[in-house]
């Protein structure tokens, strides 16, 4: 391991779970790479997502955004296409957007569609689905209010979905953020996960939480005090 990582491990007691504000302080202090590292949160949940009543999926608006530039594509036409462009969408189209995606050009981070365009979006489901980009009404990405959906995506709304091993993770900011901004983003994400608790969850729902930066070490968060 490099000297920076060795020093980072010295600053963290791997057997200790820290209060959220302390964990944020440690992670930020050790994010010393030459680029602006992403701050990640990972939550280990007591669910088995292979059962429909234990699936955890949704969206969360972070109060300070993610610090990442989000490129948004929208399936829309007519007035809705104009609304999407005015709201800041990077790519807006219909048949031409389908052709572009099928040719392998998927240069966007979020895909939104108006309800009447879902038939067209469905033609590229095999491309967008595995990438987690397929428009979905449960995530607010199939909507008639495309302008609002575009604005939220641009402002730092993050999507989350529990993986098969029961872990939900997301980027919640950058190392250049203040400790308070990272803390508030982390709290907002954790609150969203708590509110998304499925009916089929049994026993301890929120088992483990950890924070880390792109090149840093993981820091355990005391989930009992969240």
Secondary structure, 3 states (H helix, E strand, C coil): CCHHHHHHHHCCCCCCCECHHHHHHHHHHCCCCCCCCEEEEEEEECCCCCCHHHCCEEEEECCCCCCCCCCEEEECCCHHHHHHHHHCCCEEECHHHHHHHHCCCCCCCEEEECHHHHHHHHHHHHHHHHHCCCCCHHHCCECCCHHHHHHHHHHCEEEEECCCCCEEEEEEEECCCCHHHHHHHHHHHHHHHHHCCCCCCCCCCEEEEEEEECCCCCEEECHHHC
